Amino acid sequence: MGVMLDVIGSVIIGATLLLMIMTFQLQLQETAGRIYYTSSMIDHMDAAASNINHIFAMAGVGVPADSICVAADSTSITFRTYWDCAGDSLSTTKHLIELELKNYGYESGRVLEISQDGNVIMPLGHILYIENMHLTYYDKDGVETDELKAIMSAEILLTFRRDSPWRPAQPLRSNIQLKCYFMNAYLQEGGW
């Protein structure tokens, strides 16, 4: 009888240890998946922010400071520059660069489309996973403005959204706020 109890006790202890090891392994896999999911979103947001900031910095190259902006509202901006965004070099041709939030009907959200002279710029000409974007414009003194001739910088609030593979009803939302300056306009005005 004592041997039988020892065998049953050993089986219970062994099964408990196996269950603990399997549970630990599954939790480790889930944690790694969550970290990868979150870090890929952070990398995407970082690349988008760097690209947008670079484009704003090159706005107005060779164009008088009071005629850089062609159009500006809360979800789009169009400006002139002699900088070729697609080739990342100076050009002898004046270009129109447009950043606009568009809805293509993707389940993952809207798209921030960056185009030059009507052609989408790649590789980050379609920035995905954007739920919302709001632009606020400022003059050279940092006062909010809606006058096209006075715009020298913009504050951009982007809301990125990705559906969670674990809980589709609870997507991951992350906000990023940028303050981007028309560097060439500030240099022309002697503001720096």
TORTIZA-246696 format. One line per field, with one value per residue (C-alpha): x, y, z; residue number from 1; residue in three letters. Coordinates in nm, 3 decimals. Each point is the difference from the previous one (the first is absolute). Last residue first. Layout:
# TORTIZA-246696
u <- (X:...)
v <- (Y:...)
w <- (Z:...)
pado <- (NUM:...)
papa <- (ALA:...)
This chain:
# TORTIZA-246696
u <- (1.814:-0.287:0.186:-0.314:0.171:0.140:-0.342:-0.154:0.271:-0.068:-0.373:-0.044:-0.162:-0.146:-0.096:-0.260:-0.030:-0.307:-0.020:-0.306:0.018:-0.326:-0.246:-0.273:0.268:0.131:0.295:0.114:-0.041:-0.125:0.236:-0.078:0.222:-0.127:0.201:0.015:0.200:0.110:0.095:0.263:0.065:-0.350:-0.037:-0.078:-0.268:-0.197:-0.148:0.210:0.100:0.272:0.351:0.172:0.081:-0.365:-0.172:-0.220:-0.206:-0.031:-0.222:0.032:-0.221:-0.012:0.334:0.107:0.180:0.247:-0.025:0.285:0.242:0.204:-0.105:-0.136:-0.352:-0.021:-0.216:0.290:0.158:-0.220:-0.018:-0.311:-0.092:-0.226:-0.318:-0.066:0.100:-0.326:0.102:-0.276:0.235:-0.049:0.249:0.202:0.200:0.362:0.067:0.329:-0.018:0.328:0.196:0.246:0.374:0.033:0.172:0.025:-0.199:-0.090:-0.373:0.003:0.151:0.075:-0.096:-0.293:-0.369:-0.254:-0.319:-0.146:-0.270:-0.224:-0.061:0.033:0.280:0.031:0.272:0.255:0.348:-0.097:0.094:0.341:0.114:0.070:0.353:-0.058:-0.353:-0.063:0.316:-0.057:-0.361:0.110:0.261:-0.254:-0.248:0.263:0.129:-0.354:-0.097:0.317:-0.057:-0.366:0.087:0.277:-0.244:-0.256:0.263:0.103:-0.356:-0.059:0.346:-0.051:-0.346:0.129:0.288:-0.244:-0.229:0.291:0.122:-0.352:-0.027:0.337:-0.089:-0.332:0.174:0.261:-0.268:-0.212:0.301:0.077:-0.361:0.003:0.319:-0.140:-0.324:0.182:0.241:-0.291:-0.177:0.319:0.065:-0.362:0.030:0.324:-0.165:-0.284)
v <- (8.133:0.235:0.166:-0.005:-0.201:-0.245:-0.042:-0.068:-0.255:-0.185:-0.037:-0.140:-0.318:-0.038:-0.362:-0.173:-0.376:-0.183:-0.376:-0.219:-0.379:-0.159:-0.145:-0.193:-0.198:-0.136:-0.236:0.103:0.364:0.227:0.285:0.368:0.307:0.340:0.284:0.350:0.237:0.342:0.212:0.261:0.317:0.090:0.377:0.004:-0.270:0.187:-0.256:0.104:-0.115:0.222:-0.145:0.326:-0.125:-0.090:-0.319:-0.268:-0.276:-0.333:-0.285:-0.361:-0.299:-0.377:-0.058:-0.362:0.069:0.260:-0.010:0.205:-0.172:-0.193:0.173:0.334:0.006:0.196:0.315:0.246:-0.159:-0.215:-0.102:-0.200:-0.046:-0.303:-0.081:-0.295:-0.367:-0.114:0.180:0.206:0.225:0.296:0.277:0.224:0.242:0.110:0.183:0.107:0.229:0.024:0.287:-0.135:0.064:-0.272:-0.054:-0.357:-0.262:-0.185:-0.025:0.318:0.213:0.328:0.306:0.046:0.087:-0.103:-0.201:-0.084:-0.243:-0.110:0.320:0.234:0.142:0.096:0.158:0.053:0.125:0.346:0.228:-0.162:0.053:-0.338:-0.139:-0.280:0.060:-0.326:-0.198:-0.004:-0.107:-0.304:-0.097:0.026:-0.218:-0.267:-0.008:-0.022:-0.283:-0.198:0.040:-0.101:-0.315:-0.091:0.048:-0.223:-0.270:0.029:-0.058:-0.313:-0.142:0.057:-0.156:-0.304:-0.046:0.020:-0.259:-0.238:0.034:-0.055:-0.319:-0.126:0.077:-0.183:-0.303:-0.006:0.033:-0.272:-0.233:0.072:-0.071:-0.324:-0.111:0.086:-0.186:-0.301:-0.009:0.013:-0.284:-0.210:0.072:-0.080:-0.334:-0.077:0.063:-0.235)
w <- (-3.621:-0.086:-0.284:-0.215:-0.272:0.256:0.160:-0.343:-0.075:0.325:-0.061:0.350:0.128:0.350:0.036:0.217:0.008:0.118:0.039:-0.028:0.043:-0.108:0.253:-0.188:-0.183:0.331:-0.046:-0.348:0.108:-0.272:-0.067:0.033:-0.037:0.112:-0.149:0.144:-0.218:0.116:-0.295:-0.069:-0.199:-0.121:-0.054:-0.372:0.037:0.270:0.239:0.298:0.348:0.148:0.015:-0.095:-0.351:-0.062:0.118:-0.156:0.163:-0.179:0.121:-0.106:0.079:-0.021:-0.164:-0.053:-0.327:-0.125:-0.378:-0.146:0.234:-0.259:-0.223:-0.114:-0.143:-0.325:-0.027:-0.028:0.307:0.218:0.364:0.092:0.364:-0.024:0.190:0.221:0.021:-0.159:-0.318:-0.163:-0.196:0.235:-0.052:0.234:-0.212:-0.025:-0.325:-0.158:-0.303:-0.189:-0.157:-0.255:0.012:0.260:0.331:0.123:0.192:-0.324:0.075:0.208:-0.277:0.178:-0.197:0.236:0.005:0.264:0.042:0.342:0.107:0.288:0.201:-0.296:-0.210:-0.365:-0.216:0.273:-0.096:-0.128:0.290:0.058:-0.360:-0.169:-0.045:0.253:0.125:0.176:0.076:0.377:-0.051:-0.202:0.260:0.284:-0.189:-0.071:0.356:0.142:-0.237:0.077:0.375:-0.026:-0.197:0.246:0.290:-0.173:-0.061:0.367:0.120:-0.209:0.077:0.373:-0.013:-0.188:0.245:0.291:-0.162:-0.060:0.360:0.133:-0.207:0.127:0.363:-0.036:-0.149:0.279:0.271:-0.161:-0.009:0.366:0.099:-0.199:0.178:0.344:-0.072:-0.145:0.297:0.248:-0.183:0.005:0.370:0.087:-0.185:0.181:0.336:-0.085)
pado <- (192:191:190:189:188:187:186:185:184:183:182:181:180:179:178:177:176:175:174:173:172:171:170:169:168:167:166:165:164:163:162:161:160:159:158:157:156:155:154:153:152:151:150:149:148:147:146:145:144:143:142:141:140:139:138:137:136:135:134:133:132:131:130:129:128:127:126:125:124:123:122:121:120:119:118:117:116:115:114:113:112:111:110:109:108:107:106:105:104:103:102:101:100:99:98:97:96:95:94:93:92:91:90:89:88:87:86:85:84:83:82:81:80:79:78:77:76:75:74:73:72:71:70:69:68:67:66:65:64:63:62:61:60:59:58:57:56:55:54:53:52:51:50:49:48:47:46:45:44:43:42:41:40:39:38:37:36:35:34:33:32:31:30:29:28:27:26:25:24:23:22:21:20:19:18:17:16:15:14:13:12:11:10:9:8:7:6:5:4:3:2:1)
papa <- (TRP:GLY:GLY:GLU:GLN:LEU:TYR:ALA:ASN:MET:PHE:TYR:CYS:LYS:LEU:GLN:ILE:ASN:SER:ARG:LEU:PRO:GLN:ALA:PRO:ARG:TRP:PRO:SER:ASP:ARG:ARG:PHE:THR:LEU:LEU:ILE:GLU:ALA:SER:MET:ILE:ALA:LYS:LEU:GLU:ASP:THR:GLU:VAL:GLY:ASP:LYS:ASP:TYR:TYR:THR:LEU:HIS:MET:ASN:GLU:ILE:TYR:LEU:ILE:HIS:GLY:LEU:PRO:MET:ILE:VAL:ASN:GLY:ASP:GLN:SER:ILE:GLU:LEU:VAL:ARG:GLY:SER:GLU:TYR:GLY:TYR:ASN:LYS:LEU:GLU:LEU:GLU:ILE:LEU:HIS:LYS:THR:THR:SER:LEU:SER:ASP:GLY:ALA:CYS:ASP:TRP:TYR:THR:ARG:PHE:THR:ILE:SER:THR:SER:ASP:ALA:ALA:VAL:CYS:ILE:SER:ASP:ALA:PRO:VAL:GLY:VAL:GLY:ALA:MET:ALA:PHE:ILE:HIS:ASN:ILE:ASN:SER:ALA:ALA:ALA:ASP:MET:HIS:ASP:ILE:MET:SER:SER:THR:TYR:TYR:ILE:ARG:GLY:ALA:THR:GLU:GLN:LEU:GLN:LEU:GLN:PHE:THR:MET:ILE:MET:LEU:LEU:LEU:THR:ALA:GLY:ILE:ILE:VAL:SER:GLY:ILE:VAL:ASP:LEU:MET:VAL:GLY:MET)
